[in-house]
């Protein structure tokens, strides 16, 4: 996503700043107007001399992500960014210290020594090169937003300015900082998204179900990760599994990941929640095991009857529940009604220790689920076809599915048969 560089110098710029150090880096914490970011800050390709390596950094800035940041800035009243890390070389940046004087509410003798000289004005002559070491997508999104609308141009973002030298040692040092910041940046976890995200419709609906829907209010494991211990005698499934199921089932947009970045209207949220409730109501209607759990008391440990070393019910395993919802979504997307699809699924075998799931999804020797992607793909095809789906919808055939299934079981193709339920 290349950008044009202005060959003319910018006007002088002064910003309030704090001088700080960490390790052997001295840096300055200040703020920039978004219009200044758009005009003055470029990508970090300057830290490579090689044109091909510079182009590689340019290509790493995905247009879709920058576009979504632009949309976020232009559509959100409550918008906020983390600090940008900006490299500086060339020109004549100066830091002018401000003195702290005694006053009626502050005596400088009460302050730590390191306060002295930490507060000041950072001045850029306008001939410096500023490049984003961390926050490149944000910089590109800011450029797009300011180009489209002046409404965000006066917003301010914190910037950490790091001096940079153009000699080989300085460029190596900046590259190391670039990779360190990007390698060790920790992405937001799924559990954090579920708990906190106010834009992601799937997270919103998940929380609503946890708070309002009895099955999930009382029988959902709130933990990190999808795995549910076989010894869990109370829970139906985990909160991450519920999120993943809803992420599939509610997906009705071509650009679903981008859609989840912007909070829908209250009316839309109500519609999505209604669809989720309809799904789980139908699951309870056609799968009496789930209904029995939902109507039980926790100390009755009903879930232990449907999940354990004996295998148990497909729906009571995270892999199985996701499989079922995947098939539901595929069927509905091909024009089938939700109610008839769930009813058809209730006719399929659900016991893990029986065909077709034994040795495909359930290991009877280790008494564990089999999670290999190829096994799950074959299980999906078997279930989809078994309730009346056309394998051509999935770009495969009965012969191909049987061949893959037999290969997983290490048996001849003649030993496996696709059933209609």
C-alpha positions in Angstrom: 0.0 0.0 0.0 2.5 2.6 -1.1 2.3 6.3 -0.2 3.7 9.4 -1.8 6.4 11.3 0.1 6.3 15.1 0.1 9.7 16.5 -0.9 9.0 19.9 0.7 9.8 20.6 4.3 6.9 21.0 6.8 6.4 24.0 9.0 7.9 24.1 12.4 6.0 22.1 15.0 6.1 22.4 18.8 4.4 19.9 21.2 4.4 19.5 25.0 6.5 16.5 25.9 8.0 14.4 28.6 11.6 13.1 28.3 12.1 9.6 29.6 14.4 6.6 29.3 14.2 2.8 29.3 17.2 0.6 29.0 19.5 2.5 26.7 16.7 4.3 24.8 15.9 8.0 25.5 12.5 8.9 24.1 9.9 11.6 24.3 6.2 11.2 25.1 4.1 13.9 23.4 0.9 14.3 21.5 0.2 15.0 17.8 -2.9 16.2 16.1 -4.2 13.6 13.7 -3.7 16.0 10.8 0.0 16.2 11.8 0.2 12.4 11.8 -1.4 12.3 8.3 1.0 14.9 6.9 4.2 14.1 8.6 4.5 10.4 9.6 5.4 7.7 7.1 5.8 3.9 7.2 8.8 2.2 8.7 10.3 1.2 5.4 13.1 3.7 5.9 14.8 1.3 8.3 15.9 -0.8 5.3 18.2 0.3 2.5 17.1 -2.5 0.2 14.2 -1.5 -2.0 12.7 -5.0 -1.9 12.7 -5.1 1.9 11.1 -1.6 1.9 8.4 -2.9 -0.4 7.8 -5.9 1.8 7.1 -3.6 4.7 4.7 -1.6 2.5 2.9 -4.8 1.4 2.5 -5.8 5.1 0.2 -2.9 5.6 -3.1 -4.5 4.5 -5.6 -2.2 2.9 -8.6 -3.8 4.7 -7.2 -3.2 8.1 -6.3 0.4 7.4 -9.8 0.9 5.9 -11.4 -0.5 9.0 -9.4 1.9 11.2 -10.5 4.8 9.0 -14.1 3.7 9.4 -13.7 3.4 13.2 -12.3 7.0 13.4 -15.1 8.4 11.3 -18.0 6.5 12.8 -17.2 6.4 16.6 -17.8 9.2 18.9 -15.9 7.3 21.6 -12.7 6.7 19.8 -9.3 6.0 21.3 -5.9 4.7 20.2 -2.9 3.4 22.0 0.3 5.4 21.6 2.2 5.4 18.3 6.0 4.8 18.4 7.6 7.1 15.9 11.2 7.1 14.8 12.9 10.5 14.1 15.9 11.2 12.0 17.3 14.3 10.2 16.4 17.9 10.8 17.0 19.6 14.1 14.6 18.5 16.7 15.2 20.2 20.1 13.9 19.6 23.6 13.5 22.7 25.7 13.2 22.0 29.4 10.7 23.8 31.5 11.5 24.6 35.1 9.2 23.6 37.9 8.8 26.4 40.4 7.5 26.6 43.9 3.9 27.5 44.2 1.1 27.7 46.8 0.1 24.1 46.0 3.4 22.6 45.0 6.9 22.7 46.5 9.6 21.4 44.1 11.6 20.1 47.1 8.8 17.5 47.5 9.4 16.1 44.1 11.8 13.3 43.1 15.0 14.3 41.5 14.1 12.8 38.2 11.3 15.3 37.7 14.0 17.9 37.0 14.3 18.4 33.3 11.7 15.8 32.4 9.0 18.2 31.3 9.4 20.5 28.3 8.6 21.5 24.7 9.7 19.2 21.8 10.3 21.3 18.7 10.6 19.9 15.2 12.1 22.2 12.5 10.0 20.6 9.8 12.8 18.9 7.9 12.8 15.7 10.0 11.7 12.3 8.8 9.1 10.8 11.0 8.2 7.1 10.5 6.0 4.7 12.4 7.9 2.0 14.2 4.8 0.7 15.9 1.2 1.5 14.8 1.6 1.5 11.0 -1.9 0.4 10.3 -3.2 3.2 12.6 -1.1 5.7 10.7 -2.5 4.6 7.4 -6.0 4.6 8.8 -5.5 8.1 10.1 -4.3 9.3 6.7 -7.4 7.8 5.0 -9.7 9.3 7.6 -8.2 12.8 7.5 -8.2 12.7 3.7 -11.9 11.9 3.7 -13.1 14.2 6.5 -11.7 17.0 8.6 -13.9 16.0 11.6 -11.1 14.0 13.2 -8.2 16.2 12.2 -8.0 17.9 15.6 -8.1 14.7 17.6 -4.9 14.0 19.5 -3.0 10.8 19.9 0.0 10.1 22.1 3.2 9.6 20.3 6.5 8.2 21.6 9.3 9.8 19.7 12.5 7.7 19.4 15.7 9.2 17.9 17.1 7.3 14.9 20.5 7.3 13.2 20.9 6.8 9.5 24.2 5.0 9.8 24.3 1.2 9.7 24.4 0.7 13.4 21.4 3.1 13.9 19.3 1.4 11.3 20.0 -2.0 12.8 19.0 -0.7 16.2 15.7 0.7 14.8 15.0 -2.6 13.0 15.5 -4.5 16.2 13.1 -2.1 18.0 10.6 -2.6 15.2 10.7 -6.4 15.4 10.7 -6.4 19.2 7.6 -4.2 19.4 5.7 -6.2 16.8 6.9 -9.7 17.8 6.0 -9.3 21.5 2.8 -7.3 21.1 0.1 -9.4 22.7 -3.1 -9.6 20.7 -6.4 -9.3 22.5 -7.5 -12.7 23.7 -10.9 -14.2 22.7 -12.0 -14.2 26.4 -11.2 -10.4 26.6 -13.3 -9.8 23.4 -16.2 -11.8 24.8 -16.0 -10.0 28.1 -15.4 -6.5 27.0 -16.0 -5.8 23.3 -19.0 -3.4 22.8 -18.8 -3.5 19.0 -18.5 -7.2 18.2 -22.1 -8.4 17.8 -21.1 -12.0 18.6 -19.5 -10.9 21.9 -22.6 -8.8 22.7 -25.0 -11.7 22.0 -22.8 -14.1 23.9 -22.9 -11.9 27.0 -26.7 -11.5 26.7 -27.2 -15.3 26.6 -24.9 -15.7 29.6 -27.0 -13.1 31.5 -30.5 -14.1 30.4 -30.8 -17.6 28.8 -31.1 -20.3 31.5 -29.1 -23.0 29.7 -26.0 -20.7 29.6 -26.7 -18.7 32.7 -26.4 -21.8 34.8 -24.6 -24.4 32.7 -21.8 -22.6 30.9 -18.1 -22.9 31.9 -16.6 -19.5 32.0 -12.9 -20.1 31.3 -10.2 -19.4 28.8 -10.1 -21.9 25.9 -12.6 -24.2 24.4 -11.6 -27.4 26.0 -14.0 -28.9 28.5 -12.7 -31.5 30.9 -14.5 -34.9 30.7 -14.8 -34.8 34.4 -16.9 -31.6 34.3 -20.2 -32.9 35.6 -22.2 -29.6 35.4 -21.4 -27.6 32.3 -23.0 -27.9 28.8 -20.1 -26.2 27.1 -17.5 -23.4 27.4 -18.0 -19.7 26.7 -15.5 -19.7 23.9 -17.3 -22.6 22.3 -20.6 -20.7 22.6 -18.9 -17.6 21.0 -17.5 -19.7 18.1 -20.9 -21.3 17.5 -22.6 -17.9 17.4 -19.8 -16.5 15.2 -20.8 -19.2 12.6 -24.5 -19.2 13.1 -25.1 -15.4 13.1 -22.8 -14.7 10.1 -25.0 -13.1 7.5 -22.6 -10.5 6.0 -20.1 -10.8 3.2 -17.5 -8.9 5.2 -18.4 -10.4 8.6 -15.0 -9.7 10.4 -15.3 -6.0 9.4 -19.0 -5.9 10.4 -18.1 -7.1 13.9 -15.9 -4.0 14.3 -18.8 -1.6 14.4 -21.6 -1.8 17.0 -25.0 -2.4 15.3 -28.1 -0.5 16.3 -30.1 -1.6 19.3 -32.7 -2.9 16.9 -30.2 -5.0 15.1 -28.7 -6.4 18.3 -32.2 -7.4 19.3 -32.7 -9.2 16.0 -29.4 -11.1 16.4 -30.2 -12.1 19.9 -33.6 -13.3 18.8 -32.0 -15.5 16.2 -29.6 -17.0 18.8 -32.5 -17.7 21.2 -34.4 -19.4 18.4 -31.4 -21.6 17.7 -31.0 -22.8 21.3 -34.7 -23.1 21.9 -34.9 -25.5 18.9 -31.8 -27.4 20.2 -33.6 -28.0 23.5 -36.9 -28.9 21.7 -35.3 -31.6 19.5 -32.5 -32.8 21.8 -34.1 -33.8 25.1 -30.7 -34.4 26.7 -30.0 -30.6 26.5 -33.5 -29.7 27.7 -33.1 -32.0 30.7 -29.8 -30.3 31.6 -31.3 -26.9 31.3 -34.2 -27.8 33.6 -32.1 -29.5 36.2 -30.3 -28.3 39.3 -26.5 -28.0 39.2 -26.0 -30.4 42.0 -27.8 -33.1 40.0 -24.7 -33.3 37.8 -26.8 -34.2 34.7 -24.0 -33.4 32.3 -22.0 -36.3 33.7 -24.5 -38.7 32.1 -23.7 -37.3 28.6 -20.0 -36.7 28.8 -17.3 -38.9 30.3 -14.9 -41.7 29.7 -17.7 -43.6 28.1 -17.8 -41.0 25.3 -21.3 -39.6 25.6 -23.4 -37.2 23.5 -21.9 -35.3 20.6 -23.5 -32.0 21.6 -21.8 -32.2 25.0 -18.4 -31.9 23.5 -17.1 -28.6 22.2 -16.0 -30.1 18.9 -19.3 -31.8 18.5 -21.3 -28.7 19.3 -19.3 -26.6 16.8 -19.8 -29.4 14.2 -23.6 -29.3 14.7 -23.8 -25.6 14.4 -21.5 -25.6 11.3 -23.9 -28.0 9.6 -26.9 -25.9 10.6 -25.4 -22.8 9.2 -24.5 -24.5 5.9 -28.0 -25.9 5.6 -29.7 -22.6 6.3 -27.4 -20.8 3.9 -28.7 -23.2 1.2 -32.3 -22.2 1.8 -33.4 -24.7 4.4 -35.5 -23.7 7.4 -33.8 -23.6 10.7 -36.5 -25.6 12.4 -36.5 -28.4 9.9 -32.7 -28.5 9.9 -32.5 -29.0 13.7 -35.2 -31.6 13.6 -33.3 -33.5 10.9 -30.1 -33.4 12.9 -31.9 -34.9 15.9 -32.4 -38.1 13.9 -28.6 -38.5 13.4 -26.7 -40.7 15.8 -25.3 -38.7 18.6 -23.4 -41.3 20.7 -19.7 -40.9 20.3 -18.9 -44.5 20.9 -21.1 -45.6 18.0 -20.9 -45.3 14.2 -20.0 -43.1 12.5 -18.2 -41.1 15.3 -16.3 -44.0 16.9 -12.7 -43.9 15.8 -13.4 -40.8 13.7 -14.1 -38.3 16.5 -13.8 -40.6 19.5 -10.8 -42.7 20.4 -12.2 -45.7 22.4 -8.7 -46.7 23.5 -7.7 -43.4 25.1 -11.2 -42.3 25.8 -10.5 -39.0 24.3 -11.9 -36.8 21.5 -10.0 -36.8 18.2 -9.5 -33.2 17.1 -7.5 -33.6 13.9 -8.8 -31.1 11.2 -9.1 -33.9 8.6 -11.3 -35.9 10.9 -13.6 -33.0 11.6 -13.9 -32.2 7.9 -15.0 -35.8 7.1 -17.4 -35.8 10.1 -18.9 -32.6 8.7 -19.4 -34.1 5.3 -20.9 -37.3 6.8 -23.4 -35.4 8.9 -24.3 -32.9 6.2 -25.0 -35.7 3.7 -26.7 -37.9 6.3 -29.5 -35.3 7.0 -30.2 -34.8 3.3 -27.5 -32.4 2.1 -26.0 -32.6 -1.3 -22.2 -33.2 -1.2 -21.9 -31.3 -4.4 -22.8 -28.2 -2.3 -19.4 -28.9 -0.6 -17.5 -29.5 -3.8 -17.0 -33.2 -3.0 -18.6 -36.5 -3.7 -19.7 -39.7 -1.9 -16.8 -41.6 -3.3 -14.3 -39.0 -2.1 -15.8 -38.8 1.4 -15.8 -42.6 1.8 -12.2 -42.7 0.5 -11.1 -40.1 3.1 -13.0 -41.7 5.9 -11.6 -45.1 5.1 -8.1 -43.7 5.0 -8.5 -42.2 8.5 -9.7 -45.5 9.9 -7.1 -47.5 7.9 -9.8 -49.6 6.4 -10.9 -50.5 2.9 -13.4 -48.2 1.3 -15.9 -51.0 1.2 -15.9 -51.0 5.0 -17.5 -47.6 5.4 -20.9 -46.5 4.3 -22.7 -43.2 4.2 -26.1 -43.4 5.9 -29.3 -41.4 5.5 -31.0 -40.6 8.8 
